[in-house]
Structures are given as C-alpha cells and as structure tokens.
Amino acid sequence: AFFDLDKTVIAKSSTLAFSKPFFNQGLINRRAVLKSTYAQFLFLMSGADHDQMDRMRNYVTKMCAGWDVEQVKSIVGETLHDIVDPLVFAEAANLIAAHKLCGRDVVVVSASGEEIVGPIAKAVGATHAMATRMVVDDGKYPGEVAYYCSGEGKVQAIRELAAREGYTLEHCYAYSDSVTDLPMLQAVDHPTVVNPDRALRKEAVTR
C-alpha cells in the first residue's frame, strides 16, 4: 500500500512543519518562519498543483543550501514526535494498521526530503520510505536536488521498488490527496482519494 505523506498521512506539509525547530537551531531566520507559515496556510487551503510544487521545491532547496546534513537529521530526530504525532490523521493510522494486519507492506512516497520522510514513515509503521534526495557535498547541502520524488518520479520509484520486492502493482493500493499524484494512483488497481484538492476531486468525480 503506497501512501502520499502530506495531507494524506499527516495534516501539514512535512517539510514546513519543522520550520520552528530549524529556527530555534539557527538554520533559518524569522522571515523564513513567517514565509513557511504562510506557505502552510496556502497548502492547507488549496493544496498544491505542479507549479506550486515546483516553487516549493525551489524555495526549500535554496533555503537549505549550506546546512549541515547531520544537524538536520539530529533536529528531526529530537523533535519528530512532538511535531508529527499530533498531525497524523486517525484514519490514515487505522488504514496503515489494517494493511499491515493483512500482511501488506506499507510504503510512504513523498516529495519532501528523505531526512524528514524516513523518520516519519518509521514512526507511523511504514515498511519503506521513498522521498526526494538532495545532493550532499562534504556533509552539507549545496542546494541541488539529486532526485525529485514527485509526479512521474513517484511512479518511477514505485516501479523500481516493486521490481526489487516482488510487488504486483495490479494488487497494490495507493492513497493521495493531490492531483499531482494522479500518475501514482493510476499505477495501481486499488487507488483511493483522501482529503482531495479541488482538481483531484474533479478527476475522481469524472471517473
């Protein structure tokens, strides 16, 4: 069972949710916190289409240029449960538990960075996590993306994992709130729309 993360498993953007601890540790300034808060508001109100996703990716990529990778991992590890636990949808937690009870692997697939997605996926009981990977140079982020796990990129990651693990996609499930995940939903025979943005709701009703 493949789960998108933001607004599918948790109620916010996982990347922007950590803006406060990043600020407390000196990684971002107050202006960046305010900008992240505003971005969260827009994300919660209207979702994110492909253009908005690209703008958010560019914003986050530039913001974290020069950050120490181990410091980021440490901050996420120390604050994970305080930030993420209250954001997990009860329905998502129940779905994940039900799939695991049926013996299915659970995979979180997200456009957010792997340093954030991996720990969250583990916390909610997922078997695997697939996420965006940043370029790392001498222990720091130079501000470049090595692999962007969004749209068709998610499908590519899913197909590669399916080949490694022996999954038959016709027997798999997928859950998402966003029209940007339409390729992922179409890649399996059991797609489910949850908390849909306007564009995905329209697509679901049409189908």
C-alpha positions as CSV (number, residue, x, y, z in Angstrom):
1,A,0.0,0.0,0.0
2,F,1.5,3.3,-1.2
3,F,0.7,6.4,0.8
4,D,1.5,10.0,0.0
5,L,2.5,11.9,3.1
6,D,1.4,15.5,3.3
7,K,-2.4,15.9,3.8
8,T,-2.8,12.1,3.3
9,V,-1.0,10.7,6.4
10,I,-0.3,14.0,8.2
11,A,-2.3,17.2,8.2
12,K,0.5,19.6,7.1
13,S,3.5,19.9,4.8
14,S,6.1,17.7,6.5
15,T,8.9,20.0,5.3
16,L,7.4,23.2,6.5
17,A,6.2,21.7,9.8
18,F,9.9,21.7,11.1
19,S,10.4,25.5,10.5
20,K,10.2,26.3,14.2
21,P,12.9,23.8,15.4
22,F,15.0,24.9,12.4
23,F,14.6,28.5,13.5
24,N,15.5,27.6,17.1
25,Q,18.7,25.9,15.9
26,G,19.7,28.9,13.8
27,L,19.2,27.3,10.4
28,I,16.5,29.8,9.3
29,N,15.6,33.4,10.2
30,R,12.3,34.8,11.4
31,R,11.3,36.0,7.9
32,A,11.7,32.4,6.7
33,V,9.5,31.1,9.5
34,L,6.8,33.6,8.6
35,K,7.1,32.7,4.9
36,S,6.8,29.0,5.8
37,T,3.7,29.7,7.9
38,Y,2.1,31.5,5.0
39,A,3.0,28.6,2.6
40,Q,1.4,26.2,5.1
41,F,-1.8,28.2,5.1
42,L,-2.0,28.2,1.3
43,F,-1.2,24.5,1.2
44,L,-3.9,23.7,3.7
45,M,-6.5,25.9,1.9
46,S,-5.9,24.9,-1.7
47,G,-3.4,22.1,-2.0
48,A,-0.6,22.3,-4.5
49,D,-0.6,21.9,-8.2
50,H,2.6,21.0,-10.3
51,D,3.7,24.7,-10.5
52,Q,3.2,25.3,-6.8
53,M,5.1,22.0,-6.0
54,D,8.0,23.2,-8.2
55,R,8.0,26.6,-6.5
56,M,8.0,25.0,-3.0
57,R,10.8,22.7,-4.1
58,N,12.9,25.6,-5.3
59,Y,12.2,27.6,-2.2
60,V,13.2,24.7,0.1
61,T,16.3,23.8,-2.0
62,K,17.6,27.4,-1.8
63,M,16.7,27.7,1.9
64,C,18.7,24.7,3.0
65,A,21.8,25.4,0.9
66,G,24.8,25.3,3.3
67,W,23.0,23.4,6.0
68,D,24.9,20.6,7.8
69,V,23.2,17.2,7.0
70,E,23.8,15.7,10.4
71,Q,22.4,18.7,12.2
72,V,19.2,18.4,10.2
73,K,18.9,14.7,11.0
74,S,19.5,15.5,14.6
75,I,16.9,18.2,14.8
76,V,14.3,16.0,13.0
77,G,15.1,13.1,15.4
78,E,14.8,15.2,18.5
79,T,11.6,16.9,17.6
80,L,9.9,14.3,15.5
81,H,7.2,13.0,17.9
82,D,6.4,16.4,19.4
83,I,5.7,17.8,15.9
84,V,4.4,14.9,13.9
85,D,2.4,12.8,16.4
86,P,-0.4,15.4,16.7
87,L,-0.6,15.7,12.9
88,V,-1.2,12.1,12.0
89,F,-4.7,11.5,10.7
90,A,-6.5,8.8,12.7
91,E,-8.0,7.4,9.5
92,A,-4.5,7.1,8.0
93,A,-3.1,5.4,11.1
94,N,-6.0,2.9,11.0
95,L,-5.5,2.2,7.3
96,I,-1.8,1.6,7.8
97,A,-2.5,-0.8,10.7
98,A,-5.2,-2.6,8.6
99,H,-2.9,-3.1,5.7
100,K,-0.1,-4.4,7.9
101,L,-2.6,-6.8,9.6
102,C,-3.4,-8.2,6.1
103,G,0.4,-8.8,5.6
104,R,0.9,-6.0,3.2
105,D,4.0,-3.8,3.1
106,V,3.3,-0.1,3.6
107,V,5.3,2.5,1.7
108,V,5.3,6.2,2.2
109,V,6.1,8.1,-1.0
110,S,6.7,11.8,-0.7
111,A,8.2,14.8,-2.5
112,S,9.6,16.0,0.8
113,G,13.2,15.3,1.7
114,E,14.3,11.8,2.8
115,E,15.8,13.2,6.0
116,I,12.3,14.1,7.1
117,V,10.2,11.4,5.3
118,G,12.2,8.4,6.5
119,P,11.8,9.1,10.3
120,I,8.1,10.0,9.8
121,A,7.5,6.8,7.8
122,K,9.2,4.7,10.5
123,A,7.1,6.4,13.2
124,V,3.8,5.6,11.5
125,G,4.9,2.0,11.0
126,A,5.7,2.0,7.3
127,T,7.9,-0.7,5.8
128,H,9.7,1.6,3.3
129,A,10.0,5.3,2.5
130,M,10.7,6.9,-0.8
131,A,11.4,10.6,-1.0
132,T,13.3,13.5,-2.6
133,R,17.1,13.3,-2.3
134,M,19.3,16.3,-2.0
135,V,22.9,16.5,-3.3
136,V,25.3,16.2,-0.4
137,D,28.8,17.6,-0.7
138,D,31.3,17.3,2.2
139,G,28.4,16.8,4.7
140,K,26.4,19.8,3.6
141,Y,23.7,20.6,1.1
142,P,24.9,22.7,-1.8
143,G,21.3,23.5,-2.8
144,E,20.7,21.0,-5.6
145,V,18.3,18.1,-6.0
146,A,19.6,14.7,-6.9
147,Y,16.2,13.0,-7.3
148,Y,12.8,14.7,-7.1
149,C,10.1,12.2,-5.9
150,S,7.0,13.8,-7.4
151,G,4.5,13.1,-10.2
152,E,6.1,10.6,-12.6
153,G,9.1,10.5,-10.3
154,K,7.0,8.7,-7.7
155,V,5.8,6.2,-10.3
156,Q,9.4,5.5,-11.3
157,A,10.3,4.9,-7.6
158,I,7.3,2.7,-7.1
159,R,8.1,0.6,-10.1
160,E,11.7,0.2,-9.1
161,L,10.7,-0.8,-5.5
162,A,8.0,-3.2,-6.9
163,A,10.7,-4.9,-9.1
164,R,13.0,-5.3,-6.1
165,E,10.4,-6.5,-3.6
166,G,8.3,-8.6,-6.0
167,Y,5.1,-6.4,-5.7
168,T,2.5,-6.9,-8.4
169,L,1.1,-3.3,-8.9
170,E,-2.3,-4.7,-10.0
171,H,-2.7,-6.0,-6.4
172,C,-1.4,-2.8,-4.8
173,Y,-3.2,0.1,-3.2
174,A,-2.4,3.9,-3.3
175,Y,-3.7,6.8,-1.3
176,S,-3.3,10.6,-2.0
177,D,-4.9,14.0,-1.6
178,S,-3.3,15.7,-4.6
179,V,-3.8,15.8,-8.3
180,T,0.0,15.8,-8.7
181,D,-0.2,12.1,-7.6
182,L,-2.6,11.1,-10.3
183,P,0.2,9.1,-12.0
184,M,0.8,7.1,-8.7
185,L,-3.0,6.5,-8.3
186,Q,-3.2,5.2,-11.9
187,A,-0.2,2.9,-11.4
188,V,-2.2,0.5,-9.1
189,D,-5.5,-1.2,-9.4
190,H,-6.8,0.0,-6.0
191,P,-6.4,3.8,-5.8
192,T,-8.2,5.9,-3.1
193,V,-8.6,9.6,-3.0
194,V,-8.5,11.1,0.5
195,N,-8.8,14.8,1.6
196,P,-8.7,15.7,-2.1
197,D,-7.7,19.1,-3.5
198,R,-10.2,20.6,-6.0
199,A,-8.5,19.3,-9.1
200,L,-8.3,15.7,-7.8
201,R,-11.9,15.8,-6.5
202,K,-13.0,16.8,-10.0
203,E,-11.0,14.0,-11.6
204,A,-12.4,11.5,-9.1
205,V,-16.0,12.5,-9.7
206,T,-15.4,12.4,-13.5
207,R,-14.1,8.8,-13.2
